[in-house]
Amino acid sequence: MFAIKLTLILLGALLYLLGTLGWLFWAGPELLNTGTTEALIYAFTGTCTWLLITFGLAINIIKKARPMADGGR
């Protein structure tokens, strides 16, 4: 059971890393270089989505590390 959880955690971390690198160094700059209004809206939407995923992941990690911090008994 531990091996499955570890595999899923590592796979999730790898997918997040690849998505982050792909957005920050390939898709995002390409959209900004295009310069059309539609491309800038896509770049803004993609950046907002990436930020929401990042903050959600950080909150999830914090809640898992401190499960009693939310007032539960």
Biotite code that builds the C-alpha atoms (Angstrom):
import biotite.structure as struc

atoms = struc.array([
    struc.Atom([0.000, 0.000, 0.000], chain_id="A", res_id=1, res_name="MET", atom_name="CA", element="C"),
    struc.Atom([2.857, 2.381, 0.787], chain_id="A", res_id=2, res_name="PHE", atom_name="CA", element="C"),
    struc.Atom([4.428, 1.758, -2.641], chain_id="A", res_id=3, res_name="ALA", atom_name="CA", element="C"),
    struc.Atom([1.183, 2.675, -4.417], chain_id="A", res_id=4, res_name="ILE", atom_name="CA", element="C"),
    struc.Atom([0.821, 5.929, -2.457], chain_id="A", res_id=5, res_name="LYS", atom_name="CA", element="C"),
    struc.Atom([4.454, 6.825, -3.065], chain_id="A", res_id=6, res_name="LEU", atom_name="CA", element="C"),
    struc.Atom([4.083, 6.104, -6.780], chain_id="A", res_id=7, res_name="THR", atom_name="CA", element="C"),
    struc.Atom([0.977, 8.294, -7.017], chain_id="A", res_id=8, res_name="LEU", atom_name="CA", element="C"),
    struc.Atom([2.655, 11.138, -5.121], chain_id="A", res_id=9, res_name="ILE", atom_name="CA", element="C"),
    struc.Atom([5.727, 11.001, -7.350], chain_id="A", res_id=10, res_name="LEU", atom_name="CA", element="C"),
    struc.Atom([3.594, 10.798, -10.486], chain_id="A", res_id=11, res_name="LEU", atom_name="CA", element="C"),
    struc.Atom([1.546, 13.808, -9.356], chain_id="A", res_id=12, res_name="GLY", atom_name="CA", element="C"),
    struc.Atom([4.698, 15.775, -8.572], chain_id="A", res_id=13, res_name="ALA", atom_name="CA", element="C"),
    struc.Atom([6.156, 14.903, -11.973], chain_id="A", res_id=14, res_name="LEU", atom_name="CA", element="C"),
    struc.Atom([2.972, 15.926, -13.798], chain_id="A", res_id=15, res_name="LEU", atom_name="CA", element="C"),
    struc.Atom([2.811, 19.196, -11.861], chain_id="A", res_id=16, res_name="TYR", atom_name="CA", element="C"),
    struc.Atom([6.463, 19.924, -12.620], chain_id="A", res_id=17, res_name="LEU", atom_name="CA", element="C"),
    struc.Atom([6.035, 19.166, -16.325], chain_id="A", res_id=18, res_name="LEU", atom_name="CA", element="C"),
    struc.Atom([2.877, 21.281, -16.482], chain_id="A", res_id=19, res_name="GLY", atom_name="CA", element="C"),
    struc.Atom([4.564, 24.166, -14.705], chain_id="A", res_id=20, res_name="THR", atom_name="CA", element="C"),
    struc.Atom([7.643, 24.069, -16.908], chain_id="A", res_id=21, res_name="LEU", atom_name="CA", element="C"),
    struc.Atom([5.501, 23.713, -20.016], chain_id="A", res_id=22, res_name="GLY", atom_name="CA", element="C"),
    struc.Atom([3.363, 26.692, -19.083], chain_id="A", res_id=23, res_name="TRP", atom_name="CA", element="C"),
    struc.Atom([6.108, 29.005, -17.830], chain_id="A", res_id=24, res_name="LEU", atom_name="CA", element="C"),
    struc.Atom([8.696, 28.313, -20.539], chain_id="A", res_id=25, res_name="PHE", atom_name="CA", element="C"),
    struc.Atom([6.681, 27.267, -23.589], chain_id="A", res_id=26, res_name="TRP", atom_name="CA", element="C"),
    struc.Atom([2.935, 27.963, -23.785], chain_id="A", res_id=27, res_name="ALA", atom_name="CA", element="C"),
    struc.Atom([2.729, 31.180, -21.760], chain_id="A", res_id=28, res_name="GLY", atom_name="CA", element="C"),
    struc.Atom([5.569, 33.057, -23.477], chain_id="A", res_id=29, res_name="PRO", atom_name="CA", element="C"),
    struc.Atom([4.361, 31.872, -26.881], chain_id="A", res_id=30, res_name="GLU", atom_name="CA", element="C"),
    struc.Atom([0.914, 33.318, -26.212], chain_id="A", res_id=31, res_name="LEU", atom_name="CA", element="C"),
    struc.Atom([2.425, 36.596, -25.008], chain_id="A", res_id=32, res_name="LEU", atom_name="CA", element="C"),
    struc.Atom([4.651, 36.847, -28.076], chain_id="A", res_id=33, res_name="ASN", atom_name="CA", element="C"),
    struc.Atom([1.653, 36.364, -30.360], chain_id="A", res_id=34, res_name="THR", atom_name="CA", element="C"),
    struc.Atom([0.193, 39.610, -29.048], chain_id="A", res_id=35, res_name="GLY", atom_name="CA", element="C"),
    struc.Atom([-3.389, 39.246, -30.230], chain_id="A", res_id=36, res_name="THR", atom_name="CA", element="C"),
    struc.Atom([-6.214, 40.023, -27.840], chain_id="A", res_id=37, res_name="THR", atom_name="CA", element="C"),
    struc.Atom([-7.398, 36.424, -27.921], chain_id="A", res_id=38, res_name="GLU", atom_name="CA", element="C"),
    struc.Atom([-3.914, 35.086, -27.120], chain_id="A", res_id=39, res_name="ALA", atom_name="CA", element="C"),
    struc.Atom([-3.514, 37.535, -24.225], chain_id="A", res_id=40, res_name="LEU", atom_name="CA", element="C"),
    struc.Atom([-6.861, 36.432, -22.775], chain_id="A", res_id=41, res_name="ILE", atom_name="CA", element="C"),
    struc.Atom([-5.734, 32.794, -23.057], chain_id="A", res_id=42, res_name="TYR", atom_name="CA", element="C"),
    struc.Atom([-2.426, 33.655, -21.371], chain_id="A", res_id=43, res_name="ALA", atom_name="CA", element="C"),
    struc.Atom([-4.230, 35.430, -18.530], chain_id="A", res_id=44, res_name="PHE", atom_name="CA", element="C"),
    struc.Atom([-6.693, 32.558, -18.100], chain_id="A", res_id=45, res_name="THR", atom_name="CA", element="C"),
    struc.Atom([-3.917, 29.971, -18.171], chain_id="A", res_id=46, res_name="GLY", atom_name="CA", element="C"),
    struc.Atom([-1.888, 31.876, -15.589], chain_id="A", res_id=47, res_name="THR", atom_name="CA", element="C"),
    struc.Atom([-4.909, 32.195, -13.294], chain_id="A", res_id=48, res_name="CYS", atom_name="CA", element="C"),
    struc.Atom([-5.584, 28.469, -13.648], chain_id="A", res_id=49, res_name="THR", atom_name="CA", element="C"),
    struc.Atom([-1.955, 27.644, -12.880], chain_id="A", res_id=50, res_name="TRP", atom_name="CA", element="C"),
    struc.Atom([-2.037, 29.891, -9.779], chain_id="A", res_id=51, res_name="LEU", atom_name="CA", element="C"),
    struc.Atom([-5.266, 28.273, -8.528], chain_id="A", res_id=52, res_name="LEU", atom_name="CA", element="C"),
    struc.Atom([-3.789, 24.800, -8.959], chain_id="A", res_id=53, res_name="ILE", atom_name="CA", element="C"),
    struc.Atom([-0.585, 25.862, -7.183], chain_id="A", res_id=54, res_name="THR", atom_name="CA", element="C"),
    struc.Atom([-2.383, 27.451, -4.222], chain_id="A", res_id=55, res_name="PHE", atom_name="CA", element="C"),
    struc.Atom([-4.775, 24.503, -3.963], chain_id="A", res_id=56, res_name="GLY", atom_name="CA", element="C"),
    struc.Atom([-1.847, 22.100, -3.907], chain_id="A", res_id=57, res_name="LEU", atom_name="CA", element="C"),
    struc.Atom([-0.095, 24.157, -1.209], chain_id="A", res_id=58, res_name="ALA", atom_name="CA", element="C"),
    struc.Atom([-3.245, 24.231, 0.936], chain_id="A", res_id=59, res_name="ILE", atom_name="CA", element="C"),
    struc.Atom([-3.689, 20.483, 0.466], chain_id="A", res_id=60, res_name="ASN", atom_name="CA", element="C"),
    struc.Atom([-0.102, 19.810, 1.568], chain_id="A", res_id=61, res_name="ILE", atom_name="CA", element="C"),
    struc.Atom([-0.485, 22.066, 4.623], chain_id="A", res_id=62, res_name="ILE", atom_name="CA", element="C"),
    struc.Atom([-3.766, 20.420, 5.641], chain_id="A", res_id=63, res_name="LYS", atom_name="CA", element="C"),
    struc.Atom([-2.250, 16.949, 5.304], chain_id="A", res_id=64, res_name="LYS", atom_name="CA", element="C"),
    struc.Atom([0.787, 17.947, 7.369], chain_id="A", res_id=65, res_name="ALA", atom_name="CA", element="C"),
    struc.Atom([-1.358, 19.486, 10.143], chain_id="A", res_id=66, res_name="ARG", atom_name="CA", element="C"),
    struc.Atom([-4.720, 17.666, 10.099], chain_id="A", res_id=67, res_name="PRO", atom_name="CA", element="C"),
    struc.Atom([-5.813, 19.033, 13.507], chain_id="A", res_id=68, res_name="MET", atom_name="CA", element="C"),
    struc.Atom([-5.152, 22.690, 12.654], chain_id="A", res_id=69, res_name="ALA", atom_name="CA", element="C"),
    struc.Atom([-8.702, 23.196, 11.365], chain_id="A", res_id=70, res_name="ASP", atom_name="CA", element="C"),
    struc.Atom([-10.256, 22.786, 14.819], chain_id="A", res_id=71, res_name="GLY", atom_name="CA", element="C"),
    struc.Atom([-11.245, 19.132, 14.469], chain_id="A", res_id=72, res_name="GLY", atom_name="CA", element="C"),
    struc.Atom([-10.864, 16.676, 17.355], chain_id="A", res_id=73, res_name="ARG", atom_name="CA", element="C"),
])
